Amino acid sequence: MRSQVGPASRLVETRAKLEEALTKAKDVIVLGIFESDDKSAVQTSFLKTADKLRESVNFVHVFTETVSDALKLKLFADLKDKKAPTIVLIRPKELKNKFESNVVQYASGDVEEFIKTNYHGIVGHRTQNNNQDFKNPLVIVYYDVDYVKNIKGTNYWRNRVLKVAQNYKELNFAISNAQQFAGELEEFGLESPKDREATPVVGARDAQGLKYAFKEKFSVETFEQFVKDFKDGKLEAFVKSEEVPADNDVADVKVAVGKNFDELVTKADKDTLIEFYAPWCGHCKKLAPTFDELVMSLFKTGLTIDDQLLTDSRQSICKALKNEPGVQVVKMDATANDVPAPFVVHGFPTLYWYPKDKSIQKYEGGREASDFLNYISKHATEELNGYDRSGNQKAIKEEL
């Protein structure tokens, strides 16, 4: 993160200092070249954008009065328009390649959009600090990406990615360090390359966020075929999943995993209360401030209060709903299985009500069994057999 103190764009006053800044830059520089401090439309847009993006982008500007030959630098030899005012985006020399120019000149339109579109080039260097810049559909190539100790090796593979990526403008491409994104590789079911000489591994996400893993040995030919099949929708998505429990059909609380979620939840003709949890869940403070003696005694089993309370509640609900074929209670370990859209899990436990009409609703109510039962009674598609809409137990009809 860059400083919020001082000007958003740094004024460079001599050609020598400008050349030094551009030569030594390790990040993208957005350079404004203006005739004077006359607040032209281009200059105004430049400075406004610089102020907005000052934390993430390096802005520099010069005035032609002091750097009259700024546009005559060798770096700008291929620019079509060499007149001020203008804006030029310059990528670091380490990213220079034969497939695209390292210097991109602003023509018209929104300056911020110009920067975002051209910042990373055809194949960007994706890190933990900038991964939010890379949008789906995205193809990521993982290997020993290191622009400090292994520039030559890094660009050896990047150039092969570029050779393919240049032909697929509708997709986004990036290279990432395999060790830094080891956890992400696990999400694709991929193993991290074991050493610097190992060939890259590849993962991709489509516009819907579904994951695809490249399982073959990397070469330009095999990679291009993967990208083509990915673009054409011919690949089978990878879903991280545990095995379905053998007794799931007779269990009171159904277990959803990656491979059975669609059948058990999405396509089920039932109202579903689903809990996404983590085995290590410890957000006890988010629960209701008081718990009864039973919960505290059960907590000694080693489960967290969150998990034990929900376990106790789930069992109570299931017993109450034995005669309610239109309702089911489901749980899913969101750390061991992919959570499908439209469900979003940012913390644990996260609960959703997913009725037959598929109008997903996040559950924000109490965590006692009675709270869940009252909620289900009120929101069930059809009124429950054993409870009215207020959650009151109906009178049991005795047969004569």
Backbone torsions as a table, in degrees:
resi	resn	phi	psi	omega
1	MET	NA	132.2	-178.3
2	ARG	-87.8	166.7	-175.2
3	SER	-69.6	144.6	174.1
4	GLN	-92.4	-2.8	-177.8
5	VAL	-94.4	139.4	178.3
6	GLY	87.3	-178.8	-178.5
7	PRO	-61.9	145.8	179.0
8	ALA	-71.2	-28.5	177.1
9	SER	-121.4	134.4	-177.5
10	ARG	-88.1	128.0	177.5
11	LEU	-81.6	126.0	176.2
12	VAL	-107.8	129.7	-167.9
13	GLU	-105.6	-9.0	178.9
14	THR	-135.5	156.9	178.3
15	ARG	-63.2	-39.2	-178.7
16	ALA	-61.3	-43.8	179.7
17	LYS	-68.4	-33.4	178.0
18	LEU	-66.8	-46.1	178.9
19	GLU	-60.7	-40.0	179.4
20	GLU	-64.8	-43.2	-179.3
21	ALA	-63.2	-41.4	-178.0
22	LEU	-74.1	-34.2	-177.4
23	THR	-73.2	-39.2	-175.3
24	LYS	-91.3	-2.7	-175.8
25	ALA	-62.6	132.6	175.6
26	LYS	-102.5	-6.8	177.8
27	ASP	-127.9	170.2	176.6
28	VAL	-62.3	139.7	173.3
29	ILE	-117.0	134.1	172.7
30	VAL	-106.8	113.6	-173.0
31	LEU	-106.5	127.3	173.6
32	GLY	-102.8	130.5	178.7
33	ILE	-119.3	114.3	-172.8
34	PHE	-125.9	151.2	-178.3
35	GLU	-68.8	-39.7	179.1
36	SER	-165.2	177.0	179.5
37	ASP	-81.7	61.1	-173.5
38	ASP	-103.0	4.8	177.9
39	LYS	57.7	47.6	173.3
40	SER	-63.2	166.5	-178.9
41	ALA	-59.9	-40.9	179.8
42	VAL	-65.8	-44.2	-179.5
43	GLN	-65.5	-41.3	179.1
44	THR	-61.2	-44.5	178.6
45	SER	-64.5	-40.0	179.1
46	PHE	-59.9	-51.1	-176.9
47	LEU	-67.7	-35.7	177.6
48	LYS	-65.0	-42.8	178.9
49	THR	-68.4	-38.8	178.5
50	ALA	-59.7	-41.1	179.7
51	ASP	-66.1	-37.0	-179.0
52	LYS	-71.7	-37.5	-174.3
53	LEU	-105.9	16.9	-171.6
54	ARG	-60.6	-26.0	-178.6
55	GLU	-76.1	-21.6	-172.9
56	SER	-121.7	-14.4	-175.5
57	VAL	-127.1	142.4	179.8
58	ASN	-92.4	110.5	-179.0
59	PHE	-105.7	136.8	177.9
60	VAL	-137.8	145.4	174.7
61	HIS	-141.8	156.3	177.8
62	VAL	-134.4	158.0	173.6
63	PHE	-111.9	138.4	-175.7
64	THR	-66.0	-19.1	177.8
65	GLU	-63.7	-34.8	-178.4
66	THR	-103.9	-25.8	177.2
67	VAL	-126.3	70.9	-172.1
68	SER	-65.2	-26.4	-175.7
69	ASP	-107.7	26.9	-177.2
70	ALA	-57.0	-40.5	-177.5
71	LEU	-79.6	-0.4	177.8
72	LYS	-94.5	2.0	177.4
73	LEU	-61.0	146.1	-179.1
74	LYS	-56.4	-32.6	-179.8
75	LEU	-58.3	-29.5	-175.4
76	PHE	-101.6	17.8	-174.4
77	ALA	-59.0	-31.9	-174.8
78	ASP	-94.7	3.2	179.6
79	LEU	-68.0	138.5	-179.3
80	LYS	-76.7	-39.6	-176.9
81	ASP	-111.7	111.8	-177.0
82	LYS	-109.6	40.1	179.0
83	LYS	-120.4	143.5	174.7
84	ALA	-86.1	151.9	1.4
85	PRO	-82.3	147.2	176.6
86	THR	-155.5	165.4	178.1
87	ILE	-127.8	135.2	-178.6
88	VAL	-129.9	133.3	175.3
89	LEU	-102.1	125.7	-177.4
90	ILE	-120.0	120.8	176.4
91	ARG	-85.8	155.7	-179.2
92	PRO	-58.8	150.0	-176.7
93	LYS	-61.7	-25.8	179.4
94	GLU	-63.4	-24.3	-178.0
95	LEU	-93.8	2.8	-178.4
96	LYS	-63.7	138.7	-179.5
97	ASN	-154.2	169.4	-175.4
98	LYS	-84.9	-4.0	-175.1
99	PHE	-93.5	-12.5	-179.0
100	GLU	-159.2	156.6	176.9
101	SER	-76.7	144.2	177.7
102	ASN	-81.8	-8.1	-178.4
103	VAL	-121.8	126.0	-178.6
104	VAL	-124.1	129.2	-177.0
105	GLN	-100.4	135.2	176.4
106	TYR	-68.5	136.6	179.0
107	ALA	-109.4	-56.5	-179.3
108	SER	-166.4	174.7	177.2
109	GLY	91.5	-161.5	-176.2
110	ASP	-75.5	124.8	-176.8
111	VAL	-66.4	-40.3	179.4
112	GLU	-61.9	-42.1	179.2
113	GLU	-65.8	-37.9	176.3
114	PHE	-58.7	-43.9	-178.8
115	ILE	-66.8	-47.6	-177.5
116	LYS	-64.4	-36.0	-178.7
117	THR	-69.2	-35.9	-172.3
118	ASN	-106.5	-4.9	-171.1
119	TYR	-56.6	-49.7	-172.9
120	HIS	-95.2	-9.8	-178.0
121	GLY	75.4	-168.0	-176.7
122	ILE	-64.5	-40.7	178.6
123	VAL	-127.7	106.4	-175.7
124	GLY	-85.1	157.3	174.0
125	HIS	-90.5	102.6	-174.9
126	ARG	-92.3	125.8	-179.6
127	THR	-125.6	177.9	177.3
128	GLN	-65.7	-24.3	-177.6
129	ASN	-84.2	-23.2	-175.9
130	ASN	-123.5	11.2	-173.8
131	ASN	-61.5	-19.9	177.7
132	GLN	-70.6	-14.0	178.7
133	ASP	-74.1	-20.5	-170.9
134	PHE	-99.4	110.5	-174.0
135	LYS	-97.6	155.7	174.5
136	ASN	-75.2	151.8	-1.1
137	PRO	-71.7	133.3	-171.0
138	LEU	-134.5	132.9	174.5
139	VAL	-111.0	123.1	-177.0
140	ILE	-116.4	128.1	178.4
141	VAL	-108.3	120.5	-175.4
142	TYR	-106.1	131.0	173.9
143	TYR	-165.9	-162.2	-178.0
144	ASP	-80.7	69.5	179.4
145	VAL	-76.5	116.8	-177.3
146	ASP	-152.7	103.0	-178.5
147	TYR	-88.8	14.2	174.1
148	VAL	-109.6	-52.0	-174.9
149	LYS	-104.5	-11.9	-173.6
150	ASN	-144.2	52.7	-177.2
151	ILE	-61.9	-46.1	-177.6
152	LYS	-62.4	-48.1	179.9
153	GLY	-65.5	-36.1	178.9
154	THR	-63.1	-46.5	-178.2
155	ASN	-75.5	-21.9	175.5
156	TYR	-57.5	-48.8	-179.6
157	TRP	-78.4	-35.5	179.7
158	ARG	-61.3	-38.9	179.3
159	ASN	-63.0	-33.3	177.7
160	ARG	-72.8	-33.6	174.2
161	VAL	-68.2	-42.0	178.8
162	LEU	-59.5	-38.6	-178.5
163	LYS	-58.5	-35.2	178.2
164	VAL	-85.7	-46.1	-172.9
165	ALA	-61.4	-31.3	-178.3
166	GLN	-59.2	-21.1	-177.7
167	ASN	-96.1	3.1	-176.9
168	TYR	-131.3	69.1	-176.1
169	LYS	-64.6	-22.1	-178.0
170	GLU	-77.7	-8.6	178.6
171	LEU	-110.9	156.2	174.0
172	ASN	-102.9	142.6	-177.5
173	PHE	-128.3	148.1	178.3
174	ALA	-153.0	155.7	169.4
175	ILE	-113.7	143.7	-179.5
176	SER	-140.9	150.7	177.1
177	ASN	-71.3	123.9	-174.1
178	ALA	-63.0	-37.5	-178.8
179	GLN	-69.9	-39.2	-179.9
180	GLN	-68.7	-24.7	-179.6
181	PHE	-115.8	34.0	-178.9
182	ALA	-59.5	-39.7	178.8
183	GLY	-64.5	-37.0	178.4
184	GLU	-67.8	-37.6	177.7
185	LEU	-61.2	-38.1	177.2
186	GLU	-61.4	-34.2	178.8
187	GLU	-64.8	-24.9	176.7
188	PHE	-93.2	-1.0	-176.1
189	GLY	72.1	25.6	-177.2
190	LEU	-109.5	150.8	175.0
191	GLU	-96.6	142.1	179.3
192	SER	-70.1	139.2	174.7
193	PRO	-52.5	136.6	-170.8
194	LYS	-79.8	-21.8	-179.1
195	ASP	-152.5	176.8	-175.7
196	ARG	-63.3	-29.4	-176.2
197	GLU	-86.2	-8.4	-176.8
198	ALA	-67.3	148.6	178.1
199	THR	-73.2	155.5	-177.5
200	PRO	-66.9	161.0	169.5
201	VAL	-118.5	157.3	-170.3
202	VAL	-134.0	136.4	171.8
203	GLY	-130.4	154.2	-179.4
204	ALA	-142.6	151.3	173.9
205	ARG	-126.9	134.6	178.4
206	ASP	-85.7	-176.6	-175.6
207	ALA	-61.3	-25.8	179.7
208	GLN	-89.2	-2.5	179.8
209	GLY	89.7	1.7	177.4
210	LEU	-68.0	147.6	-172.5
211	LYS	-103.9	145.6	178.9
212	TYR	-137.0	134.1	-177.0
213	ALA	-114.3	134.5	177.4
214	PHE	-90.4	114.7	-171.4
215	LYS	-99.9	-11.0	-176.5
216	GLU	-86.5	168.6	175.1
217	LYS	-70.2	135.4	-173.2
218	PHE	-70.8	130.6	167.5
219	SER	-152.5	166.2	178.5
220	VAL	-57.4	-41.1	-176.4
221	GLU	-69.0	-47.8	-178.4
222	THR	-68.9	-36.6	178.7
223	PHE	-65.8	-43.0	-179.9
224	GLU	-63.0	-38.4	178.7
225	GLN	-65.7	-40.3	177.2
226	PHE	-61.2	-46.8	-179.0
227	VAL	-63.0	-42.4	179.1
228	LYS	-62.2	-46.6	179.6
229	ASP	-65.5	-36.2	177.0
230	PHE	-63.1	-47.5	179.3
231	LYS	-61.9	-38.7	-176.6
232	ASP	-83.5	0.1	178.6
233	GLY	70.9	30.0	-176.7
234	LYS	-97.2	-2.3	-176.4
235	LEU	-95.5	152.1	175.3
236	GLU	-89.7	127.9	-178.4
237	ALA	-65.6	145.7	176.1
238	PHE	-90.4	130.7	178.8
239	VAL	-123.1	119.4	175.8
240	LYS	-71.7	127.9	-173.1
241	SER	-154.3	140.8	165.8
242	GLU	-78.6	174.4	174.0
243	GLU	-79.8	149.8	176.9
244	VAL	-71.8	128.3	179.0
245	PRO	-56.9	140.6	-176.8
246	ALA	-62.9	-31.2	-177.3
247	ASP	-99.1	20.8	-174.3
248	ASN	-62.4	-32.7	-177.3
249	ASP	-65.3	-30.1	-176.4
250	VAL	-106.1	-0.8	-178.0
251	ALA	-72.3	144.9	175.8
252	ASP	-65.4	-46.4	177.6
253	VAL	-103.2	114.6	-179.0
254	LYS	-72.2	145.8	178.6
255	VAL	-106.2	119.9	175.3
256	ALA	-94.5	136.5	172.7
257	VAL	-128.3	175.5	-176.4
258	GLY	-55.3	-43.0	-172.4
259	LYS	-80.7	-14.9	-180.0
260	ASN	-116.9	4.2	-174.9
261	PHE	-60.7	-44.2	-177.6
262	ASP	-60.3	-47.1	-178.3
263	GLU	-70.2	-42.8	-174.5
264	LEU	-76.3	-36.4	-173.4
265	VAL	-114.5	-60.9	-171.7
266	THR	-60.3	-44.1	-176.3
267	LYS	-96.9	1.0	-177.4
268	ALA	-69.9	138.3	176.6
269	ASP	-89.7	53.1	-178.8
270	LYS	-143.0	155.5	167.3
271	ASP	-77.5	136.0	-174.5
272	THR	-126.8	128.8	167.4
273	LEU	-100.5	116.2	-175.5
274	ILE	-121.1	135.8	178.4
275	GLU	-113.2	125.6	172.6
276	PHE	-99.6	122.7	-173.9
277	TYR	-133.6	170.0	172.0
278	ALA	-125.3	139.3	-178.8
279	PRO	-57.5	-29.4	-178.2
280	TRP	-95.3	11.7	-173.0
281	CYS	-48.9	126.6	-177.3
282	GLY	-135.7	22.2	-178.2
283	HIS	-84.8	60.7	-174.1
284	CYS	-65.8	-31.4	-176.2
285	LYS	-67.3	-18.9	-179.1
286	LYS	-79.6	-9.9	179.8
287	LEU	-79.2	170.7	175.6
288	ALA	-55.8	145.2	-171.2
289	PRO	-67.5	-17.7	-179.3
290	THR	-126.7	145.0	177.8
291	PHE	-132.7	148.0	-178.5
292	ASP	-78.0	172.1	-174.3
293	GLU	-60.8	-33.3	-179.5
294	LEU	-62.5	-45.3	-179.0
295	VAL	-61.7	-43.3	-177.9
296	MET	-66.5	-35.4	178.6
297	SER	-71.3	-37.7	178.7
298	LEU	-70.0	-26.2	-179.7
299	PHE	-60.6	-22.6	-179.4
300	LYS	-68.3	-11.5	179.6
301	THR	-70.0	-11.2	179.1
302	GLY	108.4	-10.3	176.8
303	LEU	-77.8	155.5	174.8
304	THR	-73.6	162.6	179.8
305	ILE	-60.5	-41.4	178.8
306	ASP	-54.7	-53.6	-174.8
307	ASP	-66.4	-42.8	-176.3
308	GLN	-69.1	-39.6	178.8
309	LEU	-61.8	-43.9	-179.8
310	LEU	-68.6	-36.7	177.4
311	THR	-62.2	-46.7	178.9
312	ASP	-60.7	-43.2	-179.0
313	SER	-66.8	-43.2	-179.6
314	ARG	-58.7	-45.4	-178.3
315	GLN	-64.2	-40.3	179.2
316	SER	-64.2	-42.4	179.8
317	ILE	-63.4	-45.9	-176.8
318	CYS	-61.3	-39.8	178.1
319	LYS	-64.2	-38.7	-179.9
320	ALA	-69.7	-26.1	-175.1
321	LEU	-102.8	17.4	-179.0
322	LYS	-55.3	-34.5	-177.8
323	ASN	-101.1	24.7	-179.3
324	GLU	-118.4	81.1	-176.3
325	PRO	-66.0	-14.1	-178.5
326	GLY	-88.9	2.8	-176.3
327	VAL	-132.1	142.6	174.0
328	GLN	-138.9	152.5	176.6
329	VAL	-114.5	128.0	-172.4
330	VAL	-130.1	146.2	174.0
331	LYS	-128.5	153.6	179.6
332	MET	-146.5	130.5	173.1
333	ASP	-77.1	103.6	-174.6
334	ALA	-77.1	-5.1	175.9
335	THR	-90.0	-19.9	-176.5
336	ALA	-110.3	-3.5	-177.7
337	ASN	-139.0	149.2	174.7
338	ASP	-69.8	132.7	175.7
339	VAL	-91.2	115.7	-175.4
340	PRO	-79.3	154.6	172.2
341	ALA	-66.8	148.5	9.2
342	PRO	-92.9	11.5	-179.8
343	PHE	-72.8	136.5	-179.9
344	VAL	-126.2	127.2	-178.2
345	VAL	-124.1	115.7	178.2
346	HIS	-111.8	-17.0	-179.7
347	GLY	-152.4	173.7	-176.5
348	PHE	-127.4	144.0	-10.9
349	PRO	-77.8	151.5	172.9
350	THR	-118.4	131.4	-176.3
351	LEU	-122.3	143.3	177.6
352	TYR	-132.5	148.3	169.1
353	TRP	-104.3	122.1	-175.4
354	TYR	-125.5	88.7	-176.2
355	PRO	-75.6	177.2	-176.8
356	LYS	-59.2	-33.3	-177.8
357	ASP	-80.6	2.2	174.6
358	LYS	67.3	21.9	176.8
359	SER	-86.4	84.2	-172.8
360	ILE	-58.6	136.8	179.7
361	GLN	-136.6	128.7	175.8
362	LYS	-75.0	132.5	-179.2
363	TYR	-84.7	123.6	-177.8
364	GLU	-121.5	12.4	-175.4
365	GLY	-82.4	-167.8	-179.7
366	GLY	-69.0	169.3	-175.1
367	ARG	-109.5	4.3	175.2
368	GLU	-77.8	156.4	179.2
369	ALA	-57.3	-38.8	-179.6
370	SER	-65.5	-33.7	178.2
371	ASP	-64.8	-46.2	178.5
372	PHE	-62.7	-43.3	-177.5
373	LEU	-64.8	-41.2	177.5
374	ASN	-63.9	-39.6	179.6
375	TYR	-64.1	-47.8	-179.7
376	ILE	-62.4	-42.1	179.6
377	SER	-59.1	-39.5	-177.9
378	LYS	-75.0	-38.4	-170.8
379	HIS	-102.3	-4.8	-179.7
380	ALA	-57.9	143.7	-179.7
381	THR	-58.5	-48.5	172.9
382	GLU	-111.5	145.2	179.3
383	GLU	-57.2	138.6	-177.9
384	LEU	-64.1	154.0	178.9
385	ASN	-69.7	-36.5	-173.6
386	GLY	-103.3	-5.6	-176.2
387	TYR	-140.3	143.9	176.6
388	ASP	-82.3	-177.6	-175.2
389	ARG	-66.7	-16.7	178.5
390	SER	-92.9	-1.2	179.7
391	GLY	88.1	9.1	178.0
392	ASN	-82.6	136.7	-179.6
393	GLN	-69.0	133.0	179.6
394	LYS	-76.5	153.7	178.1
395	ALA	-66.4	138.2	180.0
396	ILE	-81.8	123.7	179.7
397	LYS	-81.9	124.0	179.0
398	GLU	-88.6	134.1	178.7
399	GLU	-82.1	138.1	179.5
400	LEU	-78.1	NA	NA
